[in-house]
């Protein structure tokens, strides 16, 4: 895929629903569903994190750089 095709398709992807949790629940065994129900009742302590994706084109090449950042608790 070249960069021009990619840049045209990305806006269409942003508007699609993300069915990840629903799909996970369909495949999960019963004990995992019970664990998830229990976990939802407990207060969650979350870590701040981010993912950055940079897409570049040049010299006839299409490149992607993906970086994951997590701030560890002090």
C-alpha positions in Angstrom: 0.0 0.0 0.0 1.3 3.4 -0.8 1.1 6.4 1.5 -1.6 8.2 -0.5 -4.0 5.2 -0.3 -3.2 4.9 3.4 -4.0 8.6 4.1 -7.3 8.3 2.3 -8.4 5.2 4.3 -7.4 6.4 7.8 -10.3 8.9 8.3 -12.7 6.2 7.5 -11.2 3.9 10.1 -11.5 6.5 12.9 -15.3 6.5 12.6 -15.7 2.7 12.9 -16.9 1.2 16.2 -14.4 -0.7 18.3 -16.0 -4.0 19.3 -13.0 -5.3 21.2 -14.7 -5.9 24.6 -17.8 -7.5 23.1 -15.6 -9.9 21.0 -13.5 -10.7 24.1 -16.6 -11.6 26.1 -17.9 -13.9 23.3 -14.6 -15.9 23.4 -13.9 -15.8 27.1 -14.4 -18.9 29.3 -17.0 -18.7 32.1 -14.3 -18.3 34.9 -12.9 -15.3 33.0 -16.3 -13.7 32.8 -16.7 -14.1 36.5 -13.3 -12.5 37.1 -14.2 -9.6 34.9 -17.5 -9.1 36.9 -15.6 -9.1 40.2 -12.9 -6.7 38.8 -15.6 -4.2 37.7 -16.8 -3.9 41.3 -13.4 -3.0 42.7 -12.0 0.5 42.3 -9.4 0.6 39.5 -5.9 2.0 39.9 -4.8 2.9 36.5 -1.4 3.9 35.0 -1.1 6.8 32.6 0.1 5.6 29.2 0.1 6.7 25.6 0.8 5.3 22.2 2.0 7.5 19.4 2.0 6.4 15.7 3.9 8.4 13.1 3.4 7.6 9.5 5.9 8.9 6.9 6.4 8.7 3.2 9.5 9.7 1.2 11.9 8.4 -1.3 9.3 6.0 -2.5 8.9 4.3 0.9 6.1 4.1 3.4 7.3 3.9 7.0 5.6 3.7 10.4 7.1 4.5 13.8 5.1 3.4 16.8 6.2 4.4 20.4 4.6 3.3 23.7 5.0 5.5 26.7 4.1 4.5 30.3 4.7 6.7 33.3 5.7 4.5 36.3 4.4 5.4 39.7 6.9 7.5 41.8 
